[in-house]
Amino acid sequence: MKRLRNRIGQWLPDLDYRVWLLSMGRLLSQLGTGFTLFYAPIFFVNQVGLSASAVGAGIGSGSISGIVGRIMGGSMADSPRWGRRKTLLISAAISAIAALVFVVATDLPTFVLGNLLMGLGVGLYWPPTEAVVADLTSIEQRNEAFAITRLGDSLGLGLGVVLGGALISGTGNYRALFVIDGISFIVFFGVIYWAIAETLQAKQSHTVMQGWAAVLRDRVLLVYAIVNVLFTTYLALVNSAIPLYFSNFLSLPNAKGFAAATLSGLFAWHVGLTALTQLPVARTLTRFRYCQSLMLSIGLWGIGFGFVWLTGITLTGHLGWAAVSLAVLAIATVSYMPAASALVVSLAPVALRGVYLSVNSLCWAVGYFIGPTIGGWAMDQPTPIAHGFWIATALSIIVGIGILSYLDRSDRLAGRESHTARTRGDG
């Protein structure tokens, strides 16, 4: 037993205990998100009676308030008056209220209100939580530290999908999922309140406007933001459009798509594989430059969406092709997330980590507006357009590869990564 503990200790990275606590808190909050993220589109389309386009636009509306939240979250995280901890507490409280709005939602306006509140809570959440990880880690630890916190997200989502599927299969009560989601955010609030101390050390020597002015002058960051929106759009499509596509557009012998239990199993497989491969992939990719890691990731996104298309047009083996597509997309996800955050931190002055990570998080808001909106539109179209949508999405990686190749040749980014490599002992 002692030998097993030693082996586990050698395999896990040596990080500040607060990184592990934050990861556990994120697991709890994402448990509730896993209940709702996958099942909410199906519930509001198939049981409440809203159209797929309306649900897609409703989910996308959360990105509007998410943009406001991310701007506020970055500025508040860098401010001695608020700091990382208070901002995270406010985020958890707003998210809990949003979950309760979903409990009572029976029409589009209430559904949109819930998404607007959830978008604000999520927007406030991301800049400070990633700033905390950056505060507590050295350069050489950062890739694995971001992977650990993402592992908490992935495990929570996976458990949420599995347990949510079991609850739906047993009771058919979708609204109970939203209640549990609210409770999970309350628990996350408690973890932050009792276990996470403030990590902001730098004294603010700039105004909010000066901080954002510095960000807007950073050409490398802004060019990167373009391709980052593409990545986050892909992530949003996995969570919003693929469940509807697999549910409504497959030519199965006795149905037009997979049943809820099958969908639950498929996405549990996707999220479970994401959790299992998060740390090994992050550790493997530390030997590559950030842009190289992201080029590998975007190539996998293209392959994964190609398999989604194949799942829809094939006459047999739908379940196998669906499993393969979600497996490839899982590896694409884990190769993207740590490198994306670490790249932004490498560009950010210490005193501006919050606002720089706001830009990174704003890309998520934009992507999660574009993805559900265009995905919902495509899933409302005739079958040939729904099938063709995935080929068009796969081909869009050409744009991303071009931008990443340009950034990889950037003198400033190359200089930062050369310093990182020396710090790690690689050069």
Protein Blocks (a to p, Z undefined) as FASTA:
>chain_A
ZZmmmmmmmmpccddfklmmmmmmmmmmmmmmmmmmmmmmmmmmmmnopafklmmmmmmm
mmmmmmmmmmmmmmmmmpmklommlmmmmmmmmmmmmmmmmmmpcbfklmmmmmmmmmmm
mmmmmmmmmmmmmmmpcfklmmmmmmmmmmmmmmmmmmmmmmmmmmmmmnopaklmmmmm
mmmmmmmmmmmmmmmccfbfbdcfbdfklmmmmmmmmmklmmmmmmmmmmmmmmmmmmmm
mmmmmmmmcccfkbcbdcfklmmmmmmmmmmmmmmmmmmmmmmmmmpcfklmmmmmmmmm
mmmmmmmmmmmmpmghklmmmmmmmmmmmmmmmmmmmmmmmmmmmmpcfklmmmmmmmmm
mmmmmmmmmmmmmmmmmmmpcfklmmmmmmmmmmmmmmmmmmmmmmmmpmklmmmmmmmm
mmnopZZ
